[in-house]
Amino acid sequence: MRVGLVCPYSLSFPGGVQGQVLALTRSLRRRGVEARVLAPCDGPPPERFVTPLGKSLPTASNGSIAPIAPDPAAQLRTIRALWDEGFDVVHVHEPLAPGPAATAVVLKPAPLVGTFHAAGSQPAYTALSPLVRWGASRLDVRVAVSTEARDLAQRHLGGEYRVLFNGIETARFAAAEPWPSEGPAVLFIGRHEPRKGLEVLLEALPALPPDTRLWVAGTGPDTERLRARHDDPRVEWLGRIDDDERDRRLRGATVFCAPSLGGESFGIILLEAMAAGTPVVASDIDGYAKVACAAAPNGSTPEEPAALLVPPGDPAALGAALRAVLEDEAEAARRAERGRRRAAAFDLERLTDAYLDIYGELGAPVR
């Protein structure tokens, strides 16, 4: 079986969609599937199975910045790769995103699976309604990573969707070597923009024990402003980190914090922290609540939330929740164990099984 996975976002930048595409491809290849990723790259491809399609252009989308490649050169590379590879199935993530994803949908060299990740709002769905509906109609199977992502797509595009929650490589995070720390450490990973809530976390920092370190990974338009406003020696501004350092920081942190204000369809990073055995404190928004509280793919529901959830945008509540974990080792251990059990229910191999079934339905040869 030959499967092409198309990612519209540059693999040189961290992101939930990019991580999911790469992880799924690794799992497929372990099963003997000849899977390749077609995606923009702004540097060397992160894996040997990646076909780079050119550099990206940062574009505003859903309250964030998406590194997409809408230029003609990238589309020509996409077309050539799709024809040359002779895929049995083409699996397009965010299939209506400008660039290689939309080009693959228009070209349709093989049966198409489209996975929708976005939640919240997509103004382009309204502005370009006839065009995006036509594009969606070319998909043979539509998948959404959460009920919120399904509802957004269904509202604007119509059609039927299968909800397949994202998966994680649990063994990888559990086996990472913990990053050393001189004291308790709170880890934040994300783009420095209002939607991710980093400023809320920085405002909560004075309420935390004085020996607490705050590891801030990532960059963004708010980085310099936040650094100038919150000049605290306890904050380590890490910048962009590679996957190995991310995994080690997740294992080494005392608590992982996700203070996003909204617009998250699925909290994959929460599950990664849980798989690493790290307690999680997060905003009580729909995408994160799905991870912490809702039924898992195997039908199980946690007895208690697998993360401490607090109202979004509330520094006092966030600080109190972080302090509860930092100051109570028994509570931290309980949260970590709940998280490990929760993450196991989202192991990537379950997701791979589901997608292999879909590929088989579309006539791809199953080995």
C-alpha positions in Angstrom: 0.0 0.0 0.0 1.3 3.4 -0.9 -0.1 6.4 1.0 0.6 10.0 0.6 0.0 12.3 3.5 -0.3 16.0 2.6 0.3 18.6 5.3 -0.4 22.3 4.4 1.9 23.6 7.2 5.7 23.9 7.2 7.3 21.0 9.0 10.0 23.3 10.2 7.6 24.9 12.7 6.1 23.0 15.6 2.3 22.5 15.5 -0.4 20.0 16.3 -1.2 19.1 12.7 2.5 18.8 11.7 3.2 16.5 14.7 0.2 14.4 14.0 1.1 13.9 10.3 4.6 12.9 11.1 3.6 10.5 14.0 1.0 8.8 11.9 3.4 8.4 9.0 6.0 6.8 11.3 3.4 4.4 12.6 2.2 3.5 9.1 5.8 2.8 8.0 6.3 0.5 11.0 3.3 -1.5 9.7 5.0 -1.9 6.3 3.0 0.8 4.5 4.9 2.9 2.0 3.9 6.2 3.4 5.3 9.6 2.5 4.6 13.1 3.7 4.3 16.0 1.2 4.7 19.3 2.9 6.4 22.7 2.9 9.8 22.9 4.7 11.8 26.0 5.6 14.9 24.0 6.4 16.1 20.4 6.0 13.2 17.8 6.0 12.7 16.4 9.6 12.4 12.8 8.3 13.7 10.9 5.3 10.2 10.1 4.2 9.3 13.8 3.7 9.1 15.3 0.2 9.7 19.1 0.7 7.6 21.4 -1.4 9.2 24.7 -0.7 9.3 27.4 1.9 6.2 28.8 3.7 4.6 32.2 3.9 3.3 33.1 7.4 -0.5 33.7 7.1 -3.1 34.8 9.7 -5.6 32.1 10.4 -8.0 31.3 13.3 -6.3 33.7 15.7 -2.9 32.4 14.9 -0.2 32.4 12.1 -0.2 29.4 9.7 3.1 28.7 7.8 1.5 27.7 4.5 2.9 27.6 0.9 0.4 29.1 -1.5 3.0 30.1 -4.2 2.8 28.5 -7.7 6.2 26.8 -7.3 5.0 24.8 -4.3 1.9 23.8 -6.2 3.9 22.5 -9.2 6.1 20.5 -6.9 3.0 19.1 -5.3 1.5 18.1 -8.6 4.7 16.4 -9.8 5.1 14.5 -6.5 1.5 13.3 -6.5 1.8 12.0 -10.1 5.3 10.5 -9.7 4.5 8.6 -6.5 1.5 6.7 -7.7 -0.2 6.6 -4.3 -3.1 4.2 -3.7 -4.6 6.8 -1.3 -3.9 10.4 -0.6 -4.6 11.6 2.9 -4.9 15.4 3.1 -4.8 17.2 6.5 -6.8 20.5 6.6 -7.8 19.7 3.0 -9.1 23.2 2.2 -6.1 25.1 3.4 -4.4 27.1 0.6 -1.4 25.5 -0.9 -0.5 21.8 -1.3 -3.6 20.5 0.5 -6.0 22.3 -1.7 -4.0 21.4 -4.8 -4.1 17.8 -3.9 -7.9 18.0 -3.5 -8.3 19.7 -6.9 -5.9 17.2 -8.6 -7.3 14.1 -6.9 -4.8 11.5 -8.3 -6.3 8.8 -6.0 -9.1 8.3 -3.5 -9.0 11.1 -1.0 -9.2 11.1 2.8 -9.6 14.6 4.4 -8.9 15.2 8.1 -10.2 18.4 9.5 -8.4 19.8 12.6 -9.6 23.4 13.0 -12.2 24.4 15.6 -13.5 27.9 16.5 -14.0 29.8 13.3 -12.9 29.8 9.7 -13.9 33.0 7.9 -12.7 31.6 4.6 -15.5 28.9 4.8 -18.0 31.7 4.7 -16.2 34.1 2.2 -15.5 31.3 -0.2 -18.5 29.1 0.5 -19.3 27.7 -3.1 -15.6 27.0 -3.7 -14.8 25.2 -0.4 -18.0 23.2 -0.6 -17.0 22.0 -4.1 -13.5 21.1 -2.7 -15.0 19.2 0.2 -17.3 17.3 -2.2 -14.2 15.7 -3.8 -13.2 14.0 -0.6 -14.2 10.3 -0.4 -14.0 10.2 3.4 -14.1 13.1 5.8 -12.6 12.8 9.3 -12.6 15.3 12.1 -10.2 15.2 15.1 -12.9 16.4 17.6 -16.6 17.0 17.7 -15.8 20.8 17.6 -13.9 20.3 14.4 -16.7 18.2 13.0 -19.3 20.8 13.9 -17.3 23.6 12.3 -16.8 21.7 9.1 -20.4 20.4 8.9 -21.9 23.8 9.5 -20.1 25.3 6.6 -19.4 22.4 4.3 -22.2 19.9 5.0 -21.5 16.2 4.6 -20.8 13.4 7.0 -17.7 13.1 9.2 -16.1 10.4 11.3 -14.6 11.6 14.5 -11.2 10.1 15.1 -9.3 11.7 18.0 -5.6 12.4 17.5 -3.2 9.9 18.8 0.3 10.1 20.4 3.4 7.9 20.5 3.1 7.1 24.3 6.2 5.0 24.5 8.4 7.8 23.0 7.4 10.3 25.7 7.6 7.8 28.5 11.2 6.9 27.5 12.6 10.4 27.1 15.5 11.4 29.4 14.2 14.0 31.8 15.7 17.5 31.4 17.5 18.5 34.5 16.2 21.3 36.7 17.5 23.0 39.8 14.1 23.2 41.3 10.3 22.8 40.5 9.7 23.7 36.9 6.5 24.8 35.0 6.7 24.2 31.3 4.8 26.2 28.6 5.1 25.2 24.9 3.3 27.3 22.3 3.3 30.3 20.0 3.6 33.6 21.9 0.2 35.2 20.9 -2.9 36.1 22.8 -4.8 32.8 22.0 -2.2 30.6 23.8 -2.6 32.5 27.1 1.1 32.9 27.9 0.5 36.3 29.5 -2.0 34.8 31.9 0.6 32.3 33.0 3.2 35.1 33.4 0.7 37.0 35.5 0.2 34.0 37.7 3.9 33.5 38.3 4.2 35.8 41.5 1.7 33.4 43.2 4.0 30.4 42.8 6.6 29.2 45.3 9.8 31.4 45.0 12.0 28.5 43.9 9.8 27.7 40.9 11.3 28.0 37.4 9.2 28.7 34.3 10.4 27.2 31.1 8.8 29.1 28.1 9.4 27.4 24.8 8.4 28.9 21.5 8.4 32.3 19.9 5.8 34.7 18.4 4.7 38.2 17.9 4.3 38.9 21.6 7.7 37.6 22.7 9.6 40.8 23.1 6.6 42.6 24.7 6.1 39.9 27.3 9.8 39.6 28.1 10.0 43.4 28.7 6.8 43.4 30.8 7.6 40.3 32.9 11.3 40.7 33.7 11.5 37.8 36.2 14.8 35.9 36.6 12.8 32.7 37.2 11.6 32.7 33.6 13.8 30.9 31.1 13.0 32.0 27.5 14.0 28.9 25.5 13.0 30.1 22.0 12.2 27.4 19.5 13.2 23.9 20.7 13.6 20.7 18.7 11.6 17.6 19.2 14.2 15.9 21.4 14.5 18.8 23.8 10.6 19.1 23.9 10.3 15.5 24.9 12.9 15.8 27.6 11.4 19.0 28.9 8.0 17.4 29.1 9.6 14.6 31.1 11.6 16.9 33.3 9.0 19.5 34.2 7.2 19.3 37.5 4.0 20.5 35.8 2.9 21.3 32.3 0.7 24.3 31.8 -1.6 25.0 28.8 -3.4 28.4 29.6 -5.0 28.8 26.1 -8.0 31.1 25.9 -9.8 29.2 23.1 -9.6 28.0 19.5 -8.1 24.6 20.4 -9.9 21.7 18.7 -7.9 19.0 20.6 -5.2 19.3 23.2 -2.6 16.9 21.8 0.2 18.5 23.8 -1.7 17.7 27.0 -1.7 14.1 26.1 2.0 14.2 25.3 2.7 15.7 28.8 0.5 13.0 30.4 2.4 10.3 28.5 5.6 11.7 29.9 4.3 11.3 33.4 3.9 15.0 34.1 0.9 16.5 35.8 -1.1 19.0 33.6 -2.8 22.2 34.5 -4.9 23.7 31.6 -7.7 26.1 30.8 -11.2 24.7 30.9 -12.0 25.1 27.2 -13.8 22.6 25.0 -10.7 21.2 23.2 -8.8 20.6 26.5 -11.8 19.3 28.3 -12.2 16.6 25.6 -8.7 15.4 26.5 -9.1 15.6 30.3 -12.8 14.6 30.8 -14.6 13.2 27.8 -14.8 9.6 26.7 -11.6 8.3 25.1 -11.5 6.4 21.7 -11.8 3.1 23.6 -15.0 4.3 25.3 -13.4 4.8 28.7 -14.1 7.9 30.7 -11.8 9.1 33.5 -13.2 8.9 37.1 -11.8 12.4 37.6 -10.3 14.9 35.1 -6.9 13.8 34.0 -5.8 17.4 34.3 -6.5 20.3 36.6 -8.8 22.6 34.6 -9.3 26.3 35.5 -11.3 29.1 33.9 -9.5 30.6 30.9 -8.0 34.0 31.4 -7.9 33.9 35.2 -4.4 34.3 36.6 -5.5 33.8 40.2 -7.2 30.5 39.5 -4.3 29.3 37.3 -1.8 30.2 40.0 -3.8 28.4 42.7 -4.0 25.2 40.6 -0.3 25.3 39.8 0.5 25.8 43.4 -1.6 22.9 44.4 0.5 20.6 42.3 3.8 22.2 43.1 3.4 22.1 46.8 1.7 18.7 47.2 3.8 15.8 46.1 1.1 13.2 46.7 -1.4 15.3 44.6 1.2 15.6 41.8 1.8 11.8 41.8 -2.0 11.2 41.6 -2.4 13.6 38.7 0.6 12.0 36.9 -0.8 8.5 37.3 -4.3 9.6 36.0 -2.6 11.3 33.1 -0.6 8.2 32.2 -3.8 6.1 32.1 -5.5 8.7 30.0 -2.7 9.0 27.5 -2.7 5.2 27.0 -6.2 5.4 25.8 -5.1 7.7 22.9 -2.1 5.6 21.9 -1.3 6.3 18.2 -1.5 2.7 17.2 -5.3 2.8 17.7 -5.6 5.7 15.4 -3.4 3.9 12.8 -5.7 0.9 12.9 -8.7 3.2 12.2 -7.0 4.9 9.2 -5.9 1.6 7.8 -9.5 0.4 7.8 -10.5 3.6 5.9 -7.7 3.2 3.4 -8.9 -0.4 2.8 -12.5 0.8 2.3 -11.2 3.0 -0.5 -9.7 0.0 -2.3 -6.0 0.4 -1.2 -4.3 -3.0 -1.1 -3.8 -4.1 2.5 -0.7 -6.2 3.3 
